[in-house]
């Protein structure tokens, strides 16, 4: 039986966040899952990708293990989903489909934010985990390195990764650019709705910043902030925290303005203070900009940058698709040749065995000088004899007709028995 590459995928396209968060896998759960794939199912190639938007398992096996692996994923995630969770997964059992899907995911074509620049690093970390556990064989190794090379081409040859195409990441880029000359900038995130939570999670990309978060529901602030190592500020102390911070990101939802010029202006601002208002309706009074040292951005300022970046990315998609087609075609050509590689090796071994047997039968009758000449002649003959079937096998691969020729060569040269005899 031939081994083929398969995948099972749960993503923002197939499942709501309530389901995705139940199926999410942390590093320890991924490690346990990979070990089970290796020890229980004897899988040689495996990759587990788990992000806020997707949980996917890629594996090589002659059997379709999708439902067995799904049960393991649910078990390791600690999710409480019943058998109905199958409906949220895609099962990609054709090798070409699974390979293409991984290419598209890694490039950011399947991301919630098109062209997501974080996904390729998440794929790299997943690959490193597989390699550390000896679960990256020749197939997965070649596939991932082809993907990394393709990503480099996409970055260098297209505008697909230019600019920030999500509100939260655009906010991060804005903060990073305006605080680059501040040592350990103090950042306060006020409000942890969907946008505020996304901004908080993106703050891990500013490792030198001192991040504080506050929310009217303190339990949510603790749930988000503690795993990220952020300081939790009681909501009633938020104005003292605003006074001390260099950057204030507000996504709090209130019917009236929460941060006013009067409230902020009563305290001196020694240098620079950035306010970013992501609330709708707005939570920061626009007249704040009249205070010396204050810089104010609102959701419209940032969204205009996001829209421009997203438009550039959308326009670059045809170029990205062309690059992907080239890379996938090159990889599939290699993969097809890998299919016939064991047969070529067996044929070489079988013919070499015949050559050695015949030499051992006759070399005792000739002197050493002639032995070396005979050795050279017979090796050259072997290479010429092998050339035609090897070329034909590789050509059959490209026509998807390799299986018939492999079977013919095995029967013609009795390769299975030759291998057993050795």
C-alpha positions as CSV (number, residue, x, y, z in Angstrom):
1,X,0.0,0.0,0.0
2,X,1.1,3.5,-0.7
3,X,1.2,6.1,2.1
4,X,-0.7,9.3,1.4
5,X,-0.9,12.7,3.0
6,X,-4.2,13.7,4.6
7,X,-5.6,16.3,6.9
8,X,-8.6,17.2,9.1
9,X,-9.4,20.8,9.6
10,X,-11.6,22.9,11.9
11,X,-11.5,26.6,11.2
12,X,-13.4,29.9,11.3
13,X,-15.0,28.9,8.0
14,X,-16.5,25.7,9.4
15,X,-17.1,26.4,13.1
16,X,-18.1,29.4,15.4
17,X,-15.8,30.6,18.0
18,X,-17.7,28.7,20.7
19,X,-16.7,25.5,19.1
20,X,-13.2,26.5,18.1
21,X,-12.2,27.5,21.6
22,X,-13.3,24.1,22.9
23,X,-11.2,22.3,20.3
24,X,-8.1,24.5,20.8
25,X,-4.9,22.7,21.7
26,X,-2.1,24.1,23.9
27,X,1.6,23.1,23.5
28,X,1.3,20.2,25.9
29,X,-1.8,18.8,24.3
30,X,-0.2,19.0,20.8
31,X,2.9,17.2,22.2
32,X,0.7,14.4,23.7
33,X,-1.3,14.1,20.5
34,X,1.8,13.8,18.3
35,X,3.2,11.1,20.6
36,X,0.0,9.1,20.3
37,X,0.0,9.4,16.5
38,X,3.5,8.1,16.5
39,X,3.1,5.3,19.0
40,X,-0.5,4.2,18.4
41,X,-0.9,4.7,14.7
42,X,2.8,4.5,13.7
43,X,2.5,7.7,11.7
44,X,5.8,8.9,10.3
45,X,4.8,12.4,9.1
46,X,2.5,14.5,11.4
47,X,1.9,18.2,11.9
48,X,-0.6,19.8,14.3
49,X,-1.6,23.5,13.9
50,X,-3.7,25.1,16.6
51,X,-4.5,28.9,16.5
52,X,-7.4,31.0,17.6
53,X,-8.9,30.5,14.1
54,X,-8.1,26.8,13.3
55,X,-7.2,23.4,14.7
56,X,-5.7,21.1,12.0
57,X,-3.9,17.8,11.9
58,X,-1.9,16.7,8.9
59,X,-0.5,13.2,8.7
60,X,0.8,10.5,6.3
61,X,-0.7,7.0,6.5
62,X,-2.0,4.4,4.1
63,X,-5.3,4.3,6.0
64,X,-7.8,7.1,6.6
65,X,-7.5,7.8,10.3
66,X,-9.5,11.0,10.3
67,X,-12.2,10.0,12.7
68,X,-9.9,8.2,15.1
69,X,-7.6,11.3,15.1
70,X,-10.6,13.6,15.6
71,X,-11.5,11.7,18.8
72,X,-8.0,12.1,20.0
73,X,-8.1,15.9,19.3
74,X,-11.4,16.2,21.2
75,X,-9.9,14.2,24.1
76,X,-6.7,16.2,24.3
77,X,-8.4,19.6,24.0
78,X,-10.7,18.7,26.9
79,X,-13.7,19.7,24.9
80,X,-17.2,18.7,25.8
81,X,-18.4,18.2,22.3
82,X,-20.3,15.1,21.4
83,X,-20.3,13.1,18.1
84,X,-21.9,16.0,16.3
85,X,-18.5,17.8,16.3
86,X,-17.7,15.8,13.1
87,X,-19.9,18.3,11.3
88,X,-17.5,21.2,12.1
89,X,-14.5,19.4,10.5
90,X,-13.3,19.1,6.9
91,X,-11.7,15.7,6.1
92,X,-9.1,16.1,3.3
93,X,-8.2,12.5,2.4
94,X,-6.8,13.2,-1.1
95,X,-3.1,14.0,-0.9
96,X,-3.2,16.8,-3.5
97,X,-6.1,18.5,-1.7
98,X,-4.4,18.3,1.7
99,X,-1.1,19.6,0.3
100,X,-2.8,22.5,-1.4
101,X,-4.8,23.3,1.7
102,X,-1.6,23.5,3.8
103,X,0.0,25.8,1.2
104,X,-3.0,28.1,1.3
105,X,-3.2,28.2,5.1
106,X,0.5,28.9,5.4
107,X,0.3,31.8,2.9
108,X,-2.6,33.4,4.7
109,X,-5.1,32.8,1.9
110,X,-7.5,31.0,4.3
111,X,-7.0,33.4,7.2
112,X,-9.8,35.4,8.7
113,X,-7.6,38.5,8.0
114,X,-6.4,37.8,4.4
115,X,-2.6,37.6,4.2
116,X,-2.2,37.1,8.0
117,X,1.5,37.6,8.7
118,X,1.4,35.5,11.9
119,X,0.3,32.2,10.4
120,X,3.6,31.4,8.7
121,X,5.4,31.6,12.0
122,X,2.8,29.4,13.6
123,X,3.4,26.8,10.8
124,X,7.1,27.0,11.4
125,X,6.7,26.4,15.2
126,X,4.4,23.4,14.4
127,X,7.0,22.0,12.0
128,X,9.7,22.4,14.7
129,X,7.6,20.5,17.2
130,X,7.1,17.7,14.7
131,X,10.8,17.6,13.9
132,X,11.7,17.5,17.6
133,X,9.5,14.4,18.0
134,X,11.0,12.7,14.9
135,X,7.6,13.1,13.1
136,X,8.9,15.0,10.0
137,X,10.0,12.5,7.5
138,X,11.3,13.2,4.0
139,X,7.8,14.1,2.7
140,X,6.9,16.6,5.4
141,X,10.4,18.0,5.4
142,X,10.3,18.7,1.7
143,X,6.8,20.0,1.8
144,X,7.4,22.5,4.6
145,X,10.6,23.8,3.1
146,X,8.9,24.3,-0.2
147,X,6.2,26.2,1.7
148,X,8.8,28.4,3.4
149,X,10.5,29.1,0.1
150,X,7.1,30.0,-1.4
151,X,6.3,32.4,1.4
152,X,9.6,34.1,0.7
153,X,8.6,34.5,-2.9
154,X,5.2,35.9,-1.9
155,X,6.9,38.5,0.4
156,X,9.5,39.5,-2.2
157,X,7.4,39.5,-5.4
158,X,3.9,40.7,-4.2
159,X,2.2,43.2,-2.0
160,X,0.2,40.4,-0.3
161,X,1.9,40.9,3.1
162,X,2.2,44.7,2.9
163,X,0.6,46.8,5.7
164,X,-1.7,45.8,8.5
165,X,-5.0,44.4,7.3
166,X,-6.7,44.0,10.7
167,X,-7.8,46.7,13.2
168,X,-6.0,45.2,16.1
169,X,-2.7,44.6,14.2
170,X,-2.9,48.1,12.7
171,X,-3.2,49.4,16.2
172,X,-0.1,47.4,17.2
173,X,1.9,48.8,14.3
174,X,0.8,52.3,15.2
175,X,1.9,51.9,18.8
176,X,5.2,50.3,17.8
177,X,6.0,53.1,15.4
178,X,5.1,55.9,17.8
179,X,6.9,54.4,20.9
180,X,10.1,53.2,19.2
181,X,12.1,55.9,21.1
182,X,10.5,55.1,24.5
183,X,12.3,52.7,26.8
184,X,9.8,50.1,28.0
185,X,6.6,52.0,27.0
186,X,3.7,51.7,29.5
187,X,0.6,50.5,27.6
188,X,-2.9,50.5,29.1
189,X,-5.7,48.5,27.4
190,X,-9.1,49.7,28.6
191,X,-12.0,47.4,27.8
192,X,-11.7,43.8,26.6
193,X,-14.5,43.3,24.1
194,X,-13.6,41.5,20.9
195,X,-11.3,44.3,19.6
196,X,-9.7,45.0,23.0
197,X,-9.0,41.3,23.5
198,X,-7.4,41.0,20.0
199,X,-5.2,44.1,20.7
200,X,-4.2,42.6,24.1
201,X,-3.2,39.3,22.5
202,X,-1.2,41.1,19.8
203,X,0.8,43.0,22.5
204,X,3.0,39.9,22.9
205,X,4.7,41.1,19.8
206,X,6.0,44.1,21.7
207,X,8.1,42.2,24.3
208,X,9.7,45.3,25.8
209,X,6.4,47.0,26.6
210,X,4.9,47.0,30.1
211,X,1.3,46.2,29.5
212,X,-1.6,46.7,31.9
213,X,-5.2,45.7,31.2
214,X,-8.5,46.7,32.9
215,X,-12.1,45.7,32.3
216,X,-15.3,46.3,34.1
217,X,-15.6,42.5,34.5
218,X,-12.4,41.7,36.4
219,X,-12.6,38.0,35.8
220,X,-12.3,38.5,32.0
221,X,-9.2,40.7,32.6
222,X,-7.6,38.0,34.7
223,X,-8.6,35.3,32.2
224,X,-6.9,37.2,29.3
225,X,-4.1,39.0,31.1
226,X,-2.6,36.4,33.5
227,X,-1.6,33.9,30.8
228,X,0.1,36.8,28.9
229,X,1.9,38.0,31.9
230,X,0.1,41.4,31.9
231,X,-0.7,43.5,35.0
232,X,-4.4,43.6,35.9
233,X,-5.6,47.0,37.1
234,X,-9.0,47.3,39.0
235,X,-11.4,49.2,36.8
236,X,-12.0,51.8,39.5
237,X,-8.3,52.7,39.4
238,X,-8.2,53.1,35.6
239,X,-7.8,56.9,35.7
240,X,-4.7,56.7,37.8
241,X,-3.4,54.1,35.3
242,X,-4.3,56.5,32.4
243,X,-2.2,59.2,34.0
244,X,0.8,56.9,34.3
245,X,0.6,55.3,30.9
246,X,2.4,56.3,27.7
247,X,-0.3,54.6,25.5
248,X,-4.0,54.2,26.2
249,X,-6.1,51.9,24.0
250,X,-9.8,52.2,24.7
251,X,-12.4,49.9,23.3
252,X,-14.8,50.3,26.2
253,X,-18.5,50.4,25.3
254,X,-20.4,53.2,27.0
255,X,-23.3,55.5,25.9
256,X,-21.3,58.6,26.8
257,X,-17.7,59.8,26.5
258,X,-15.6,58.1,29.2
259,X,-12.2,59.9,28.8
260,X,-12.7,63.7,28.7
261,X,-10.3,66.6,28.1
262,X,-11.2,67.9,31.5
263,X,-10.3,64.7,33.3
264,X,-7.0,64.2,31.4
265,X,-6.0,67.9,31.3
266,X,-6.0,68.3,35.1
267,X,-2.7,66.3,35.2
268,X,0.5,67.6,33.6
269,X,1.8,65.5,30.6
270,X,5.6,65.7,30.8
271,X,6.3,64.4,27.3
272,X,4.1,62.3,25.0
273,X,0.8,60.4,25.5
274,X,-0.9,58.4,22.8
275,X,-4.7,57.7,22.9
276,X,-6.2,55.2,20.6
277,X,-10.0,55.1,20.6
278,X,-11.3,51.9,19.1
279,X,-14.8,52.3,20.6
280,X,-18.0,52.7,18.7
281,X,-19.5,55.0,19.8
282,X,-16.3,56.8,20.7
283,X,-15.2,56.8,24.3
284,X,-12.5,59.5,24.1
285,X,-13.3,63.2,23.7
286,X,-11.8,64.5,20.4
287,X,-10.8,67.8,22.1
288,X,-8.1,65.8,24.0
289,X,-5.8,66.6,21.1
290,X,-5.8,70.2,22.2
291,X,-3.7,69.2,25.3
292,X,0.0,69.6,24.6
293,X,1.7,66.2,24.3
294,X,-1.4,64.3,23.5
295,X,-1.8,62.4,20.2
296,X,-5.3,60.9,19.4
297,X,-6.2,58.3,16.8
298,X,-9.7,57.0,16.4
299,X,-11.1,53.9,14.8
300,X,-11.7,55.7,11.5
301,X,-8.0,56.8,11.2
302,X,-6.9,53.3,11.7
303,X,-9.6,51.6,9.6
304,X,-8.6,53.7,6.6
305,X,-5.1,52.2,6.8
306,X,-6.6,48.8,7.2
307,X,-8.8,49.3,4.1
308,X,-5.9,50.4,2.0
309,X,-3.7,47.5,3.1
310,X,-6.5,45.0,2.5
311,X,-7.2,46.3,-1.0
312,X,-3.5,45.9,-1.8
313,X,-3.6,42.3,-0.6
314,X,-6.8,41.5,-2.5
315,X,-5.2,42.9,-5.7
316,X,-2.2,40.7,-5.1
317,X,-4.1,37.4,-4.7
318,X,-3.8,36.4,-8.5
319,X,0.0,36.8,-8.2
320,X,0.0,34.7,-5.0
321,X,-2.2,32.0,-6.7
322,X,0.3,31.8,-9.6
323,X,3.3,31.4,-7.3
324,X,1.4,28.7,-5.4
325,X,0.5,26.8,-8.5
326,X,4.2,26.8,-9.5
327,X,5.3,25.6,-6.1
328,X,2.6,22.9,-5.7
329,X,3.4,21.6,-9.2
330,X,7.1,21.4,-8.4
331,X,6.4,19.6,-5.1
332,X,4.0,17.2,-6.6
333,X,6.5,16.3,-9.3
334,X,9.0,15.5,-6.5
335,X,6.4,13.6,-4.6
336,X,5.5,11.4,-7.6
337,X,9.2,10.6,-8.1
338,X,9.4,9.7,-4.4
339,X,6.7,7.1,-5.1
340,X,9.0,5.2,-7.5
341,X,12.2,5.7,-5.5
342,X,11.9,2.4,-3.5
343,X,11.3,0.4,-6.7
344,X,14.4,2.0,-8.4
345,X,16.5,1.1,-5.3
346,X,15.2,-2.5,-5.3
347,X,16.0,-2.8,-9.0
348,X,19.5,-1.4,-8.5
349,X,20.0,-3.9,-5.7
350,X,18.6,-6.8,-7.7
351,X,20.9,-6.1,-10.7
352,X,23.9,-5.4,-8.5
353,X,23.3,-8.8,-6.8
354,X,23.4,-10.5,-10.2
355,X,26.5,-8.6,-11.2
356,X,28.3,-9.6,-7.9
357,X,27.3,-13.2,-8.2
358,X,28.6,-13.5,-11.8
359,X,31.9,-11.7,-10.9
360,X,32.5,-13.9,-7.9
361,X,32.1,-16.9,-10.2
362,X,34.7,-15.8,-12.7
363,X,37.2,-13.3,-11.2
364,X,39.3,-16.1,-9.7
365,X,40.3,-17.0,-13.2
366,X,41.8,-13.6,-14.1
367,X,44.6,-11.4,-12.7
368,X,44.0,-8.3,-10.6
369,X,44.5,-5.8,-13.5
370,X,41.7,-7.5,-15.5
371,X,39.5,-7.7,-12.4
372,X,39.5,-3.9,-12.1
373,X,38.8,-3.6,-15.8
374,X,35.9,-6.1,-15.6
375,X,34.5,-4.2,-12.5
376,X,34.5,-1.0,-14.4
377,X,32.9,-2.4,-17.5
378,X,30.1,-4.3,-15.7
379,X,29.3,-1.2,-13.5
380,X,29.0,0.9,-16.7
381,X,26.8,-1.7,-18.2
382,X,24.6,-1.7,-15.1
383,X,24.1,2.0,-15.3
384,X,23.1,1.9,-18.9
385,X,20.7,-1.0,-18.3
386,X,19.1,1.0,-15.4
387,X,18.8,4.2,-17.3
388,X,15.9,3.3,-19.5
389,X,13.5,1.8,-16.8
390,X,14.4,4.7,-14.5
391,X,13.6,7.3,-17.1
392,X,10.4,5.5,-18.1
393,X,9.3,5.2,-14.4
394,X,9.8,8.9,-13.9
395,X,7.9,9.7,-17.1
396,X,5.1,7.3,-15.9
397,X,4.9,9.3,-12.7
398,X,4.1,12.5,-14.6
399,X,1.3,10.6,-16.4
400,X,0.0,9.1,-13.1
401,X,0.7,5.7,-14.5
402,X,3.6,4.7,-12.2
403,X,1.6,2.0,-10.3
404,X,1.3,-0.3,-13.4
405,X,5.0,0.0,-14.3
406,X,6.1,-0.6,-10.7
407,X,4.0,-3.8,-10.6
408,X,5.5,-4.8,-14.0
409,X,9.1,-4.3,-12.7
410,X,8.4,-6.2,-9.5
411,X,7.1,-9.2,-11.4
412,X,9.7,-9.0,-14.2
413,X,12.7,-8.9,-11.8
414,X,11.0,-10.7,-8.8
415,X,12.0,-7.7,-6.7
416,X,10.0,-8.7,-3.6
417,X,11.7,-12.1,-3.3
418,X,15.1,-10.6,-4.2
419,X,14.7,-8.2,-1.3
420,X,13.7,-10.9,1.1
421,X,16.7,-13.1,0.1
422,X,19.1,-10.2,0.8
